Amino acid sequence: METKTNPTQLTENSNETKKTPANDLKKPKPEKDEKKHLIDMKPLQCFQGTVKEWLSNKDFIYDGFILETENEEIKIKFPPHSAKLIRTAVENHPEISLKGVVHNSPEKVKTVHLINFQSEGNTVDIVPPAHPPVPDTMIRKEGKVTDFQHDSKNNICGYFINDTYLLKIPPHIAEKLKEQMQIDVRVEFTGMAKSDKEGEVKVKDYIIINTQTLAVNTNEYLIK
């Protein structure tokens, strides 16, 4: 693929700088708010029901499930590194009781951050990752656009390449590229490939790329 040697930089804002008024430089710094040092304590609530449906994030990694209780359905969220532990524990025993923190959400379904749960008399606590994450890897690949990923506002936020790679792209950049980035168009790209973290479970085994450069047709862009 033929590309330009100097990528064009695509950014959301221009490089304009604002001058700071001289008076502002003389203003004393505000005193620290002592309230920021207070501990924000949130009560734990108990729920009991059946795991009905598994949920995943925008990188196709499991990070929650729907708990069906006697009165309602509740969205339970957990850190992705806990997915393997949780799915294994409830695979054959979907009836569980749990403790968690209720989060305010505009959604109709109540959202709860999972702290621990009991299954078949065994208590499982949600703990931080046991090992440091594996660093991401820089890659350079090329292929055809096979589909688009959309965010909650239906804006394009990613490109599927060869049904193997998912190039993450800011929606405002995707908007600028919509005339060039079409299905079956060949592209070349560089970026950081997201490493698989211990304990995570994928819905689909895409290689997630934080895109750095993207070449399409005869144009090459630096993505920011």
SVG drawing of the C-alpha trace seen along z (x, -y; Angstrom):
<svg xmlns="http://www.w3.org/2000/svg" viewBox="-41 -42 49 70">
<polyline fill="none" stroke="black" stroke-width="0.4" points="0.0,0.0 1.4,-3.4 1.5,-5.9 2.8,-9.3 6.0,-9.5 4.7,-12.3 1.3,-11.4 -1.3,-14.1 -2.3,-14.6 -6.0,-14.3 -7.0,-15.9 -10.3,-17.2 -9.0,-20.7 -6.7,-23.2 -3.3,-24.1 -4.5,-27.6 -3.1,-28.8 -4.7,-31.3 -2.8,-34.0 -3.2,-34.1 -4.2,-37.5 -1.5,-39.0 -4.0,-39.4 -4.7,-35.7 -1.0,-35.0 -1.2,-37.0 -4.2,-35.2 -3.4,-33.1 -4.0,-29.4 -7.3,-28.3 -6.9,-26.5 -7.3,-22.7 -10.8,-21.5 -10.5,-19.4 -13.7,-17.5 -11.7,-15.8 -9.9,-13.8 -13.1,-12.3 -13.7,-8.7 -16.7,-8.1 -18.4,-5.1 -21.1,-3.3 -23.4,-0.7 -23.4,2.9 -26.7,4.4 -27.6,8.0 -29.3,9.6 -30.4,13.2 -31.4,14.6 -30.3,16.4 -27.6,15.5 -29.6,15.0 -27.4,13.3 -23.7,12.4 -22.6,8.9 -19.5,7.7 -17.7,4.4 -16.7,2.6 -13.6,4.8 -15.8,8.0 -14.6,9.0 -17.1,10.2 -17.6,7.6 -21.1,8.3 -24.3,10.3 -28.1,9.9 -29.3,11.2 -33.0,12.2 -34.6,11.9 -38.2,12.4 -39.0,8.8 -36.7,7.4 -33.7,7.8 -30.4,6.2 -27.3,5.5 -24.3,6.8 -20.9,5.3 -17.5,6.8 -13.8,6.1 -12.9,8.0 -10.0,9.9 -12.6,11.6 -14.6,13.1 -13.0,16.5 -13.4,16.9 -17.0,15.9 -18.1,17.8 -16.5,21.0 -18.1,20.7 -21.7,20.2 -21.4,22.4 -23.4,25.3 -25.0,23.4 -26.5,20.1 -28.5,19.5 -26.4,17.1 -26.6,14.5 -24.3,11.5 -23.3,8.3 -22.6,5.1 -22.9,1.3 -25.8,-0.2 -24.8,-2.9 -27.1,-5.6 -27.8,-5.1 -30.1,-6.7 -30.9,-3.2 -34.1,-1.5 -32.2,1.6 -30.6,1.2 -26.8,1.4 -24.7,3.0 -20.9,3.2 -20.1,6.7 -18.1,7.1 -18.6,10.8 -21.1,13.7 -22.0,17.1 -22.6,20.2 -23.3,23.6 -22.2,22.3 -18.8,21.0 -18.0,17.3 -16.1,15.7 -14.5,12.3 -13.6,10.0 -10.0,9.1 -7.4,7.0 -5.3,8.8 -2.7,11.1 0.0,10.2 1.1,7.0 -0.6,6.8 1.4,7.9 2.5,4.8 0.8,4.1 2.7,4.7 3.3,2.4 2.2,4.0 2.0,3.0 -0.6,4.9 -2.8,4.4 -6.2,5.8 -9.7,5.0 -12.4,3.2 -15.1,5.9 -17.4,4.0 -17.8,1.0 -18.1,0.7 -20.6,-1.8 -20.9,-3.5 -24.0,-4.1 -24.8,-7.2 -24.5,-5.1 -21.2,-6.9 -18.5,-4.8 -15.8,-4.1 -13.9,-1.2 -13.0,0.6 -13.0,4.4 -10.2,5.5 -10.3,9.0 -12.7,10.0 -9.5,10.3 -8.5,6.9 -10.6,4.1 -9.0,0.7 -10.2,-1.7 -10.9,-5.2 -12.2,-8.4 -15.7,-9.1 -14.7,-12.6 -11.9,-11.1 -14.2,-8.4 -16.5,-11.2 -13.7,-12.8 -12.8,-9.5 -16.3,-8.2 -15.9,-8.9 -12.7,-6.9 -13.3,-4.1 -15.8,-1.8 -16.4,1.9 -13.8,3.9 -11.4,0.9 -7.8,2.0 -5.9,0.2 -2.5,0.3 -2.2,-0.5 0.1,-0.6 -0.9,-0.6 -0.6,1.0 -2.2,4.4 -4.0,4.9 -2.5,7.9 -4.7,10.6 -5.0,10.1 -5.1,12.9 -8.6,13.9 -10.3,12.2 -12.7,14.1 -13.5,12.9 -16.9,13.1 -15.1,12.9 -11.4,13.3 -10.6,10.0 -7.2,8.4 -7.9,4.9 -5.7,2.1 -5.2,-1.4 -4.6,-2.9 -1.6,-5.1 -1.4,-5.6 -3.9,-4.7 -3.2,-4.6 -6.1,-4.4 -5.9,-5.0 -2.8,-7.2 -3.3,-9.1 -1.7,-8.2 -2.9,-9.8 -1.6,-10.1 -4.5,-9.3 -5.0,-11.3"/>
</svg>
